[in-house]
Amino acid sequence: MYLNRYEEKIYNGEYGEILSKAIKIIVKIGESVGAKRLIKISHAHISGVGYNNIGEAGLSLLRDLASSGHRFSVFTTANPGSVDLDSHRYFPYSEDFLRKQLEILDHYKALGVETFTCAPYHIREPRYREHLSWAESNAVIIANSVYGARTNKESGLTALFSALIGRTYYGGLHLKRERYPRIEIFIKNINRDYVSIGLLGLYIGKISEDKIPVVKGLEKIEREKLKTFLAAFGTTSSQGMIYIPGVSREDYKESDYKRYIEDKIEIDSREIKIFYEEQENLCEDPEAFLIGCPHVSPDLILEIKSMLDKIGGEAKKPVWLIIPPDYEKDPFIKNLLDKLREKGIIVLKGICPVISPLNEIGYKCIGTISSKAFFYMPRLAKVKISLMDLPTIISKAF
């Protein structure tokens, strides 16, 4: 791989052992996919923030990095942890777990993380053709598929190393030739509620495997449901993007990618129904409800507020609304959230119950509109799950 003079100095250890190791890992991964050089990035997004995810090995690495004196060289955000200083009193996990989770957040802050959210595009929108190094599957899919930015589906470690050196390898989805779809999918007779759209995303991710799909039939999908669909797709697919004509900002025409199509598939509601019925760990009577996987947008907050305006009373069961930490800096959004709090909704900022050991504090069944949470919570939070649309959650909770 070609390195410029500055990159060679990093590689040879002239800026310290840590940066040398970081660039060597990025170079080695780049060489494995045929990258010829490195490229500057303007935003890194790191996953692997929950103690349940990274454990003692990850915590030890962060201790070493934070004490080294090095700081991230580009704008850097990171995924949420299980809890933070505001929320840890609400979730009474063990003292050891809480201490280590909060320590992880402190180390990331010391390294220069700006904020903790799984939806960094709500904090800083990617620019067209901008090169990023993002982990977190939903963020990667949305950056590539909606904004037309360029990022591979990085691991938490490679995104962290890219944040340190401000570079990533110029390969994979950074190259136009790697962004062409290989499978064509036609959508017919699919409902447009959150549950159906999310299950569709999970199903397409599963059948697409490692191929980029072009999906036809979702051209007029609402923005929040598009986010639900893409987040679900990123959960079951190893790919980092999906092409939706009329939505995705790619500068090619249908004639450009037709020669790459290897298969054509038609999907309707029957396949989605069968796919759902095959799922395990289902339950019917949730003890709490989760809205915010990925972290909610202002649009969804407004939608919930409009629904609650039509009903009386307060929530009878916990309803967790998970938002990025910075939302309440906006007076309009803060006012909306205050109104939701008056209805008994629990607003949690910058955390992720999905990667939390909810089973350890007595929860057995959680209701959610998120197919991403539906997929992960039985595996990570060790609880059963009930996937339900937003009106159903409101009626059951209130």
C-alpha positions as CSV (number, residue, x, y, z in Angstrom):
1,M,0.0,0.0,0.0
2,Y,1.2,3.5,-0.8
3,L,1.6,5.8,2.2
4,N,2.4,9.5,1.9
5,R,5.3,11.0,3.9
6,Y,3.1,11.9,7.0
7,E,1.5,8.4,7.0
8,E,4.9,6.8,6.7
9,K,6.1,8.7,9.8
10,I,3.1,7.4,11.8
11,Y,3.7,3.9,10.5
12,N,7.4,4.0,11.5
13,G,6.6,5.1,15.0
14,E,7.7,8.7,14.9
15,Y,4.4,9.8,16.5
16,G,4.4,7.1,19.1
17,E,3.8,3.4,19.4
18,I,0.0,3.6,19.7
19,L,-0.5,5.5,16.5
20,S,1.9,3.2,14.8
21,K,-0.1,0.2,15.8
22,A,-3.3,1.9,14.8
23,I,-2.2,2.7,11.2
24,K,-0.6,-0.7,10.8
25,I,-3.9,-2.4,11.6
26,I,-5.8,-0.1,9.1
27,V,-3.1,-0.8,6.5
28,K,-3.3,-4.5,7.0
29,I,-7.1,-4.6,6.7
30,G,-6.9,-2.4,3.6
31,E,-4.3,-4.6,1.9
32,S,-6.6,-7.6,2.6
33,V,-9.3,-6.0,0.5
34,G,-7.0,-4.7,-2.2
35,A,-6.8,-1.1,-1.1
36,K,-3.9,0.8,-2.7
37,R,-3.8,3.8,-0.3
38,L,-5.4,5.4,2.7
39,I,-7.9,8.2,2.6
40,K,-8.7,11.1,5.0
41,I,-12.0,10.9,6.9
42,S,-14.0,13.7,8.5
43,H,-16.1,11.7,11.0
44,A,-15.5,8.5,12.9
45,H,-18.2,6.7,14.8
46,I,-17.2,3.9,17.3
47,S,-19.2,1.0,18.5
48,G,-18.3,-1.3,21.4
49,V,-19.2,1.0,24.3
50,G,-21.3,-1.3,26.5
51,Y,-19.3,-3.2,29.1
52,N,-21.4,-6.3,28.3
53,N,-20.0,-6.0,24.7
54,I,-16.3,-5.2,25.3
55,G,-15.6,-6.7,28.7
56,E,-12.3,-6.5,30.6
57,A,-10.2,-6.7,27.5
58,G,-11.9,-3.7,25.9
59,L,-11.8,-1.7,29.2
60,S,-8.1,-2.4,29.5
61,L,-7.4,-1.2,26.0
62,L,-9.4,2.1,26.7
63,R,-7.4,2.6,29.9
64,D,-4.2,2.4,27.9
65,L,-5.4,4.7,25.2
66,A,-6.8,7.3,27.5
67,S,-3.6,7.4,29.6
68,S,-1.4,7.7,26.5
69,G,-2.0,11.4,25.9
70,H,-3.4,10.7,22.4
71,R,-6.7,12.1,21.3
72,F,-8.9,11.5,18.4
73,S,-7.8,13.5,15.4
74,V,-11.3,14.0,13.7
75,F,-14.8,14.6,14.8
76,T,-15.8,11.4,16.7
77,T,-19.0,10.1,18.1
78,A,-19.6,6.7,19.7
79,N,-22.5,4.3,20.4
80,P,-24.3,4.5,23.8
81,G,-23.4,2.4,26.8
82,S,-25.9,0.5,28.9
83,V,-26.3,3.4,31.3
84,D,-24.7,6.8,32.1
85,L,-24.6,9.1,35.1
86,D,-28.3,10.2,34.6
87,S,-29.8,6.8,34.0
88,H,-27.8,4.4,36.2
89,R,-30.0,5.2,39.2
90,Y,-33.1,4.0,37.2
91,F,-31.6,0.7,36.3
92,P,-30.2,-0.9,39.5
93,Y,-27.5,-3.1,38.0
94,S,-24.7,-4.4,40.2
95,E,-22.2,-1.9,41.6
96,D,-19.3,-3.6,39.7
97,F,-21.2,-3.4,36.3
98,L,-22.2,0.3,36.8
99,R,-18.7,1.3,37.8
100,K,-17.1,-0.3,34.8
101,Q,-19.7,1.0,32.4
102,L,-19.2,4.6,33.6
103,E,-15.5,4.2,33.4
104,I,-15.7,3.2,29.8
105,L,-17.7,6.4,29.1
106,D,-15.1,8.5,30.9
107,H,-12.2,7.0,28.8
108,Y,-14.1,7.7,25.6
109,K,-14.7,11.3,26.7
110,A,-11.1,11.7,27.5
111,L,-10.1,10.5,24.1
112,G,-12.4,13.1,22.5
113,V,-15.8,11.5,21.9
114,E,-18.4,14.3,21.3
115,T,-21.5,12.4,22.2
116,F,-22.9,8.9,22.7
117,T,-25.7,7.9,20.3
118,C,-26.4,5.1,17.8
119,A,-27.8,7.7,15.4
120,P,-24.9,10.0,14.7
121,Y,-26.6,11.2,11.6
122,H,-29.1,13.1,13.9
123,I,-26.1,14.9,15.4
124,R,-24.1,15.6,12.3
125,E,-25.6,14.8,8.9
126,P,-23.1,13.1,6.5
127,R,-22.4,15.0,3.3
128,Y,-22.7,13.5,-0.2
129,R,-19.5,11.5,-1.1
130,E,-17.9,12.4,2.3
131,H,-15.6,9.7,3.6
132,L,-16.3,8.3,7.0
133,S,-15.2,5.5,9.2
134,W,-18.4,4.3,11.0
135,A,-19.2,1.3,13.0
136,E,-22.8,0.7,14.1
137,S,-24.8,-1.1,11.4
138,N,-27.8,1.2,11.2
139,A,-25.6,4.3,11.0
140,V,-23.5,2.8,8.2
141,I,-26.5,1.7,6.2
142,I,-28.2,5.2,6.5
143,A,-25.0,7.1,5.7
144,N,-24.4,5.1,2.5
145,S,-28.0,4.5,1.4
146,V,-29.7,7.8,2.2
147,Y,-26.9,10.5,2.3
148,G,-24.6,9.0,-0.3
149,A,-21.6,9.2,2.0
150,R,-18.9,6.6,1.9
151,T,-18.1,4.2,4.7
152,N,-17.5,0.5,5.2
153,K,-19.3,-1.4,7.9
154,E,-16.4,-1.1,10.3
155,S,-15.8,-2.8,13.6
156,G,-15.6,-0.8,16.7
157,L,-11.8,-1.2,16.8
158,T,-11.2,-0.2,13.2
159,A,-13.4,2.9,13.7
160,L,-11.5,3.7,16.9
161,F,-8.1,3.4,15.2
162,S,-9.3,5.5,12.3
163,A,-10.4,8.2,14.7
164,L,-6.9,8.3,16.1
165,I,-5.1,8.6,12.8
166,G,-7.8,10.4,10.8
167,R,-7.5,7.8,8.0
168,T,-9.2,4.7,6.7
169,Y,-8.3,2.4,3.8
170,Y,-9.5,3.4,0.3
171,G,-11.5,0.2,-0.5
172,G,-14.9,-1.4,-0.3
173,L,-17.8,1.0,-0.2
174,H,-15.5,4.0,-0.6
175,L,-15.2,3.0,-4.2
176,K,-18.0,3.5,-6.7
177,R,-17.5,0.2,-8.4
178,E,-18.2,-1.6,-5.1
179,R,-21.5,0.2,-4.5
180,Y,-23.5,-1.5,-7.3
181,P,-26.4,-3.8,-6.3
182,R,-26.1,-7.5,-7.1
183,I,-29.7,-8.6,-6.3
184,E,-33.0,-7.0,-7.3
185,I,-35.9,-7.2,-4.9
186,F,-39.5,-6.2,-5.7
187,I,-41.9,-5.3,-2.9
188,K,-45.6,-6.0,-3.2
189,N,-48.5,-5.6,-0.8
190,I,-46.5,-4.9,2.3
191,N,-48.2,-2.8,5.1
192,R,-46.4,0.5,5.9
193,D,-46.6,0.2,9.7
194,Y,-43.4,0.1,11.8
195,V,-43.7,-3.6,12.5
196,S,-44.2,-4.7,8.9
197,I,-41.5,-2.4,7.5
198,G,-39.0,-3.5,10.2
199,L,-39.7,-7.2,9.6
200,L,-39.3,-6.5,5.8
201,G,-35.8,-5.1,6.6
202,L,-34.8,-8.1,8.7
203,Y,-36.0,-10.5,6.0
204,I,-34.3,-8.7,3.1
205,G,-31.1,-8.5,5.1
206,K,-31.2,-12.2,5.6
207,I,-31.9,-13.2,2.0
208,S,-29.4,-10.7,0.5
209,E,-26.5,-12.2,2.5
210,D,-23.4,-10.3,1.4
211,K,-24.9,-8.7,-1.7
212,I,-26.1,-5.1,-2.0
213,P,-29.8,-5.2,-2.9
214,V,-31.7,-2.7,-5.0
215,V,-35.2,-2.6,-3.5
216,K,-38.2,-1.4,-5.6
217,G,-41.5,-0.6,-4.1
218,L,-40.4,1.7,-1.2
219,E,-39.9,4.9,-3.2
220,K,-42.4,6.9,-1.2
221,I,-41.7,5.5,2.2
222,E,-41.9,8.0,5.1
223,R,-38.6,9.1,6.6
224,E,-38.9,7.5,10.0
225,K,-40.2,4.2,8.6
226,L,-37.3,4.3,6.1
227,K,-35.0,4.5,9.1
228,T,-36.7,1.6,10.7
229,F,-36.4,-0.5,7.5
230,L,-32.7,0.3,7.1
231,A,-31.8,-0.3,10.7
232,A,-33.5,-3.7,10.5
233,F,-31.7,-4.5,7.2
234,G,-28.3,-3.7,8.8
235,T,-29.1,-6.1,11.6
236,T,-29.2,-9.2,9.5
237,S,-27.1,-8.3,6.5
238,S,-23.3,-8.2,6.4
239,Q,-23.5,-5.4,3.7
240,G,-23.1,-1.7,4.4
241,M,-25.7,-0.3,2.0
242,I,-28.9,-0.8,0.1
243,Y,-30.0,1.0,-3.0
244,I,-33.6,2.4,-3.2
245,P,-34.4,4.2,-6.4
246,G,-35.7,7.7,-5.7
247,V,-34.3,7.6,-2.2
248,S,-30.6,6.8,-2.4
249,R,-28.2,9.4,-3.7
250,E,-26.2,7.4,-6.1
251,D,-25.1,8.9,-9.4
252,Y,-25.7,5.9,-11.5
253,K,-28.7,4.9,-13.6
254,E,-30.5,1.6,-13.8
255,S,-28.6,0.7,-17.0
256,D,-25.3,1.1,-15.0
257,Y,-26.0,-1.6,-12.5
258,K,-28.2,-4.0,-14.5
259,R,-25.2,-6.0,-15.7
260,Y,-24.3,-6.8,-12.1
261,I,-27.6,-8.2,-11.0
262,E,-27.3,-11.9,-10.2
263,D,-30.8,-12.6,-8.9
264,K,-34.3,-11.2,-8.8
265,I,-36.8,-11.8,-6.0
266,E,-40.4,-10.8,-5.3
267,I,-41.5,-10.4,-1.7
268,D,-45.1,-9.9,-0.4
269,S,-46.8,-10.1,3.0
270,R,-46.9,-13.9,3.0
271,E,-43.2,-14.3,3.2
272,I,-43.0,-11.7,6.0
273,K,-45.8,-13.5,8.0
274,I,-43.9,-16.8,7.7
275,F,-40.6,-15.1,8.7
276,Y,-42.2,-13.6,11.8
277,E,-43.8,-16.9,12.8
278,E,-40.4,-18.6,12.7
279,Q,-39.0,-16.3,15.3
280,E,-38.3,-17.4,18.9
281,N,-38.3,-15.7,22.3
282,L,-41.7,-14.0,21.7
283,C,-44.0,-12.9,24.5
284,E,-47.4,-11.2,24.8
285,D,-47.6,-9.2,28.0
286,P,-44.7,-6.7,28.2
287,E,-43.6,-5.2,31.5
288,A,-42.1,-2.2,29.8
289,F,-41.9,-0.6,26.3
290,L,-38.9,0.6,24.4
291,I,-39.0,3.2,21.7
292,G,-35.6,4.3,20.5
293,C,-33.5,1.6,18.8
294,P,-32.0,3.5,17.0
295,H,-32.3,6.6,19.1
296,V,-35.5,8.5,18.1
297,S,-35.7,11.4,15.7
298,P,-37.5,14.7,16.3
299,D,-40.1,13.4,13.8
300,L,-40.9,10.4,15.9
301,I,-41.1,12.5,19.1
302,L,-43.6,14.7,17.4
303,E,-45.6,11.7,16.2
304,I,-45.8,10.3,19.7
305,K,-46.8,13.7,21.2
306,S,-49.6,14.0,18.6
307,M,-50.9,10.5,19.6
308,L,-50.8,11.3,23.3
309,D,-52.6,14.6,22.8
310,K,-55.7,12.5,21.9
311,I,-55.7,10.4,25.1
312,G,-56.0,11.1,28.8
313,G,-54.2,9.8,31.8
314,E,-50.6,8.7,32.4
315,A,-48.6,5.6,31.4
316,K,-49.5,2.6,33.5
317,K,-46.3,0.7,32.5
318,P,-42.8,2.1,31.9
319,V,-42.4,3.5,28.4
320,W,-38.7,4.2,27.7
321,L,-38.0,6.8,25.0
322,I,-34.3,6.8,24.1
323,I,-32.9,10.0,22.6
324,P,-29.4,11.4,21.7
325,P,-28.0,13.4,24.7
326,D,-28.0,16.7,22.9
327,Y,-31.6,17.0,21.9
328,E,-32.8,19.2,24.8
329,K,-30.5,22.0,23.7
330,D,-33.2,22.7,21.2
331,P,-36.1,24.6,23.0
332,F,-38.7,23.1,20.6
333,I,-37.6,19.5,21.2
334,K,-37.2,20.1,24.9
335,N,-40.8,21.4,25.2
336,L,-42.1,18.3,23.3
337,L,-40.1,16.0,25.7
338,D,-41.4,17.8,28.7
339,K,-45.0,17.2,27.5
340,L,-44.2,13.5,27.1
341,R,-42.8,13.4,30.6
342,E,-46.0,14.8,31.9
343,K,-47.7,11.8,30.4
344,G,-45.4,9.5,32.3
345,I,-43.0,8.6,29.5
346,I,-39.5,8.0,30.8
347,V,-37.0,9.9,28.6
348,L,-33.5,8.4,28.7
349,K,-30.6,10.2,27.0
350,G,-27.7,8.6,25.3
351,I,-28.0,5.0,26.5
352,C,-29.0,1.6,25.1
353,P,-31.1,-0.8,27.1
354,V,-30.7,-3.3,24.3
355,I,-27.1,-4.1,25.4
356,S,-28.1,-4.0,29.1
357,P,-28.6,-7.0,31.3
358,L,-32.3,-6.3,31.8
359,N,-32.9,-9.9,32.9
360,E,-30.7,-9.3,36.0
361,I,-33.0,-6.7,37.4
362,G,-36.2,-8.7,36.9
363,Y,-37.5,-7.9,33.3
364,K,-38.7,-10.8,31.3
365,C,-40.8,-9.3,28.4
366,I,-40.2,-6.0,26.6
367,G,-42.5,-4.5,23.9
368,T,-41.0,-2.4,21.1
369,I,-41.6,-1.0,17.6
370,S,-38.0,-1.7,16.7
371,S,-37.1,-4.7,14.6
372,K,-33.5,-4.1,15.5
373,A,-34.3,-4.3,19.2
374,F,-36.6,-7.3,18.4
375,F,-33.6,-9.1,16.9
376,Y,-31.0,-8.2,19.6
377,M,-32.7,-8.0,22.9
378,P,-33.2,-11.7,23.4
379,R,-29.5,-12.2,22.6
380,L,-28.1,-9.3,24.6
381,A,-30.5,-8.2,27.2
382,K,-31.7,-11.8,27.8
383,V,-35.4,-11.0,27.7
384,K,-38.3,-12.1,25.6
385,I,-39.7,-9.6,23.1
386,S,-43.0,-8.4,21.8
387,L,-42.9,-6.5,18.5
388,M,-45.8,-4.1,18.1
389,D,-46.8,-1.0,16.2
390,L,-46.8,2.4,17.9
391,P,-50.6,2.7,18.4
392,T,-50.6,-0.7,20.1
393,I,-47.8,0.3,22.5
394,I,-49.8,3.5,23.3
395,S,-53.0,1.6,24.0
396,K,-51.3,-1.1,26.1
397,A,-49.2,1.4,28.1
398,F,-51.9,4.0,28.7
